[in-house]
Amino acid sequence: MSIVKINVLTVPEEQRETLEKRFAARAGAVEGSDGFEWFELLRPVEGTDTYLVYTRWRTEEDFQRWMAGRGEAAHGGEQGEKPRPAATDATLWSFEVVQQAAPKQG
């Protein structure tokens, strides 16, 4: 089954709009990558300043290939002037999908 990577971003309230605009501007940056299955940017609703960036991949190797190539560029690996990060902290969580369900068709 798939693997899930969740990037946990601490984003001060005054940087939320900046973060969301940056993700909107990157549309298409990961979608064509081999093994990519899903992306979601999750905005906190109440009680936290933590955003979650959810991606699902066919295999760990697919994720690592993306990180070594386009992912590195998307995460600030390119040379040149870089804008100030919108997040003040980031942690990457990794999971294997062991069970899943979808709505019944019908």
C-alpha positions in Angstrom: 0.0 0.0 0.0 0.9 3.7 -0.2 2.9 5.8 2.2 1.9 9.2 3.6 4.1 12.2 4.4 2.7 14.9 6.6 4.7 18.1 6.9 3.7 19.8 10.1 4.2 23.6 9.8 3.9 26.1 12.6 2.6 29.2 10.9 2.0 32.5 12.8 -1.5 34.0 12.1 0.1 36.9 10.2 1.8 34.5 7.8 -1.1 32.2 7.0 -2.2 34.1 3.9 1.4 34.1 2.6 1.7 30.3 3.1 -1.6 29.6 1.4 -0.7 31.9 -1.6 2.7 30.1 -2.0 1.0 26.7 -2.1 -1.6 28.0 -4.6 1.2 29.3 -6.8 3.0 25.9 -6.7 0.0 24.2 -8.3 1.3 21.4 -10.5 4.7 21.2 -8.9 4.1 17.7 -7.6 1.1 16.3 -9.5 3.1 15.0 -12.4 5.7 13.2 -10.3 5.9 9.4 -10.7 4.3 7.7 -7.8 2.4 10.8 -6.5 -1.1 10.0 -5.4 -2.6 12.9 -3.4 -2.0 16.3 -1.9 -3.9 18.4 0.7 -3.0 21.6 2.5 -4.9 21.5 5.8 -5.6 24.9 7.5 -6.1 24.9 11.3 -9.7 25.8 12.4 -9.2 26.6 16.1 -6.7 26.3 18.9 -3.5 25.8 17.0 -1.2 27.6 14.5 -0.2 24.2 12.9 -0.9 23.6 9.2 -0.6 20.1 7.8 0.7 19.4 4.3 -0.6 15.9 3.4 0.9 13.9 0.5 0.4 10.3 -0.4 2.9 8.3 -2.5 3.0 4.9 -4.1 6.3 4.0 -2.4 9.0 5.6 -0.2 11.3 5.5 -3.2 8.9 7.6 -5.3 8.8 10.2 -2.5 12.6 10.2 -2.2 13.1 10.6 -5.9 10.7 13.6 -5.9 12.6 15.1 -2.9 15.9 14.6 -4.6 14.7 16.4 -7.8 11.7 18.7 -8.0 11.0 18.5 -4.3 14.4 19.9 -3.3 13.7 22.9 -5.6 10.2 23.3 -4.2 11.5 23.3 -0.7 14.2 26.0 -1.2 17.0 24.0 -2.7 17.3 26.3 -5.7 19.9 29.0 -5.7 18.9 32.6 -5.8 17.0 35.0 -3.6 14.6 33.2 -1.3 11.6 34.7 0.3 11.4 34.6 4.1 9.7 31.3 5.2 6.1 31.6 6.3 6.5 28.8 8.8 8.5 29.1 11.9 9.0 25.4 12.4 8.5 22.2 10.3 8.5 18.5 11.1 8.0 15.6 8.7 5.9 12.7 9.8 5.9 9.4 7.8 3.3 6.7 7.8 2.5 3.5 5.9 -1.1 3.0 4.9 -2.3 -0.3 6.4 -6.0 0.2 5.9 -8.2 2.5 3.9 -11.8 2.9 2.9 -13.8 4.9 0.3 -17.4 5.8 0.2 -19.7 3.1 -1.1 -20.8 3.5 -4.6 -24.3 3.1 -5.1 
